[in-house]
Amino acid sequence: MDFDFETLPKFRGKLLLNAPLAPYTWFRVGGLADALFLPADEDDLADFLKALPADIPVTVLGVGSNTIVRDGGIEGVVIRLMGGYWGKVEAQNSLTVFARAGALDLSVARYAAREGISGLGFLSGIPGSVGGAVRTNAGCYGRELKDVLNQIEGVARSGERIVFQGELVDYGFAQVGFSYRHTDFPDDIIVTGLLLSGDDTADPEILKAEIEAHQTKRAETQPIKDKTGGSTFANPDPPGTPSQRSSWKLIDAAGCRGLRVGGAQVSEKHCNFLINTGDATAADIEALGELVRARVLEHSGVDLRWEIRRIGRIQKS
Ligand SMILES: Cc1cc2nc3c(=O)[nH]c(=O)nc-3n(C[C@H](O)[C@H](O)[C@H](O)COP(=O)(O)OP(=O)(O)OC[C@H]3O[C@@H](n4cnc5c(N)ncnc54)[C@H](O)[C@@H]3O)c2cc1C
């Protein structure tokens, strides 16, 4: 990239050049960002985006629990909203919680439980940030983010501050297009905060126990201690038999459990999870995913859709 980042004005956040991204993803793979910006707050983010020439690509990364950063790294600026400021969670009233985009879903679930707000406990099953949850309409245990979402605050690529609410036509939720593990949320908007509504008030001890039960079940059924990106493929939409609507069953039936490419492996514990066994490259993981897709297509005729985001440049050999 030709752009000289040193020509930008000084910001309160940190700007790191040629920054490794692997440490910021669950898979622990991927190349360098031309630049990594860690804004201090919304004003700092907006000022940075206004000053950055419009032709420099901007990519936002949460905690990288749903993302493969390719080995060739990412062109332009990667933005992460992490650290104390961006992790803030606070009650707005007896049923509504405000969370900044870098807050972990688990932290929001635990906070709501402590405050005695029911209906947000499902977030404890998602190991990402709430900013990332908007993009993927993250969900589990029969609930999705859209079911509890009240308002989204963001900053556009132009630096303009934006608020999405149900009643706003131009930037209304209908336009965001939430569906199963997918949204049409505009690519050029960085989510900075969310208002989330619970269902009712409840006994905090019961809500905490519900979260602990979710955590225990996860640990039993998913390779959560491995370097992984969660479910690799979305469950296929109906029509189809029940077994054709479950990605893991299709992958298992195609004989892919334990399959390897380089340092990447289909998890033995949950075969819709790919894992980095230690020395995988992003190319290994992506190639393994494509091999699984091809085998499932051949075996069952179902073309699986990647749920994991794959971003950045393929490394030239
Ligand atoms: C063990 C494991 C279990 C999982 N289980 C589930 C599950 O049950 N349900 C589920 O839905 N997911 C699950 N996931 C996937 C993942 O946790 C979710 O998709 C999560 O919402 C991703 O959040 P993140 O912060 O890690 O996002 P990232 O992976 O960093 O990014 C994902 C996408 O969100 C965008 N993004 C991130 N932050 C922002 C922001 N502030 N503004 C705008 N866009 C942003 C990124 O550009 C990217 O397109 C699991 C993952 C793992 C590793």
The ligand as an SDF file (V2000), in Angstrom:
LIG
                    3D

 53 58  0  0  0  0  0  0  0  0999 V2000
  -16.3070  -22.0060   20.0910 C   0  0  0  0  0  0  0  0  0  0  0  0
  -17.2160  -21.1070   19.3160 C   0  0  0  0  0  0  0  0  0  0  0  0
  -18.5940  -21.2330   19.4600 C   0  0  0  0  0  0  0  0  0  0  0  0
  -19.4650  -20.3830   18.7390 C   0  0  0  0  0  0  0  0  0  0  0  0
  -20.8100  -20.5130   18.9180 N   0  0  0  0  0  0  0  0  0  0  0  0
  -21.6500  -19.6620   18.2730 C   0  0  0  0  0  0  0  0  0  0  0  0
  -23.0800  -19.7420   18.4610 C   0  0  0  0  0  0  0  0  0  0  0  0
  -23.5940  -20.5640   19.2000 O   0  0  0  0  0  0  0  0  0  0  0  0
  -23.8520  -18.8590   17.7680 N   0  0  0  0  0  0  0  0  0  0  0  0
  -23.3360  -17.9180   16.9330 C   0  0  0  0  0  0  0  0  0  0  0  0
  -24.0970  -17.1390   16.3570 O   0  0  0  0  0  0  0  0  0  0  0  0
  -22.0070  -17.8290   16.7370 N   0  0  0  0  0  0  0  0  0  0  0  0
  -21.1590  -18.6660   17.3780 C   0  0  0  0  0  0  0  0  0  0  0  0
  -19.8060  -18.5710   17.1740 N   0  0  0  0  0  0  0  0  0  0  0  0
  -19.3010  -17.5990   16.1850 C   0  0  0  0  0  0  0  0  0  0  0  0
  -18.9640  -16.2080   16.7470 C   0  0  0  0  0  0  0  0  0  0  0  0
  -18.6970  -16.2350   18.1400 O   0  0  0  0  0  0  0  0  0  0  0  0
  -20.0790  -15.1830   16.4690 C   0  0  0  0  0  0  0  0  0  0  0  0
  -20.3250  -15.0830   15.0840 O   0  0  0  0  0  0  0  0  0  0  0  0
  -19.7250  -13.7980   17.0110 C   0  0  0  0  0  0  0  0  0  0  0  0
  -20.8730  -12.9680   16.9320 O   0  0  0  0  0  0  0  0  0  0  0  0
  -18.5780  -13.1300   16.2790 C   0  0  0  0  0  0  0  0  0  0  0  0
  -18.1820  -11.9970   17.0230 O   0  0  0  0  0  0  0  0  0  0  0  0
  -16.6630  -11.4930   16.9430 P   0  0  0  0  0  0  0  0  0  0  0  0
  -16.5430  -10.2960   17.8010 O   0  0  0  0  0  0  0  0  0  0  0  0
  -15.7370  -12.5930   17.2080 O   0  0  0  0  0  0  0  0  0  0  0  0
  -16.6120  -11.0760   15.4100 O   0  0  0  0  0  0  0  0  0  0  0  0
  -15.4070  -11.2620   14.3650 P   0  0  0  0  0  0  0  0  0  0  0  0
  -15.1850  -12.7120   14.0860 O   0  0  0  0  0  0  0  0  0  0  0  0
  -14.2370  -10.4560   14.7720 O   0  0  0  0  0  0  0  0  0  0  0  0
  -16.0850  -10.5850   13.0820 O   0  0  0  0  0  0  0  0  0  0  0  0
  -17.2360  -11.1910   12.5080 C   0  0  0  0  0  0  0  0  0  0  0  0
  -17.8740  -10.1810   11.5480 C   0  0  0  0  0  0  0  0  0  0  0  0
  -18.3910   -9.0980   12.2900 O   0  0  0  0  0  0  0  0  0  0  0  0
  -17.8570   -7.8720   11.8190 C   0  0  0  0  0  0  0  0  0  0  0  0
  -17.7040   -6.9890   12.9750 N   0  0  0  0  0  0  0  0  0  0  0  0
  -17.0230   -7.2190   14.1360 C   0  0  0  0  0  0  0  0  0  0  0  0
  -17.1390   -6.1630   14.9500 N   0  0  0  0  0  0  0  0  0  0  0  0
  -17.8910   -5.2410   14.2970 C   0  0  0  0  0  0  0  0  0  0  0  0
  -18.3440   -3.9190   14.6100 C   0  0  0  0  0  0  0  0  0  0  0  0
  -18.0260   -3.3230   15.7570 N   0  0  0  0  0  0  0  0  0  0  0  0
  -19.0900   -3.2600   13.6890 N   0  0  0  0  0  0  0  0  0  0  0  0
  -19.4210   -3.8410   12.5000 C   0  0  0  0  0  0  0  0  0  0  0  0
  -19.0220   -5.0850   12.1430 N   0  0  0  0  0  0  0  0  0  0  0  0
  -18.2680   -5.7730   13.0420 C   0  0  0  0  0  0  0  0  0  0  0  0
  -16.5300   -8.2410   11.1820 C   0  0  0  0  0  0  0  0  0  0  0  0
  -16.1510   -7.2680   10.2030 O   0  0  0  0  0  0  0  0  0  0  0  0
  -16.8710   -9.5880   10.5540 C   0  0  0  0  0  0  0  0  0  0  0  0
  -17.5360   -9.4070    9.3230 O   0  0  0  0  0  0  0  0  0  0  0  0
  -18.9240  -19.4070   17.8760 C   0  0  0  0  0  0  0  0  0  0  0  0
  -17.5370  -19.2790   17.7420 C   0  0  0  0  0  0  0  0  0  0  0  0
  -16.6940  -20.1150   18.4560 C   0  0  0  0  0  0  0  0  0  0  0  0
  -15.2010  -19.9300   18.3060 C   0  0  0  0  0  0  0  0  0  0  0  0
  1  2  1  0
  2  3  1  0
  2 52  2  0
  3  4  2  0
  4  5  1  0
  4 50  1  0
  5  6  2  0
  6  7  1  0
  6 13  1  0
  7  8  2  0
  7  9  1  0
  9 10  1  0
 10 11  2  0
 10 12  1  0
 12 13  2  0
 13 14  1  0
 14 15  1  0
 14 50  1  0
 15 16  1  0
 16 17  1  0
 16 18  1  0
 18 19  1  0
 18 20  1  0
 20 21  1  0
 20 22  1  0
 22 23  1  0
 23 24  1  0
 24 25  2  0
 24 26  1  0
 24 27  1  0
 27 28  1  0
 28 29  2  0
 28 30  1  0
 28 31  1  0
 31 32  1  0
 32 33  1  0
 33 34  1  0
 33 48  1  0
 34 35  1  0
 35 36  1  0
 35 46  1  0
 36 37  1  0
 36 45  1  0
 37 38  2  0
 38 39  1  0
 39 40  1  0
 39 45  2  0
 40 41  1  0
 40 42  2  0
 42 43  1  0
 43 44  2  0
 44 45  1  0
 46 47  1  0
 46 48  1  0
 48 49  1  0
 50 51  2  0
 51 52  1  0
 52 53  1  0
M  END
$$$$
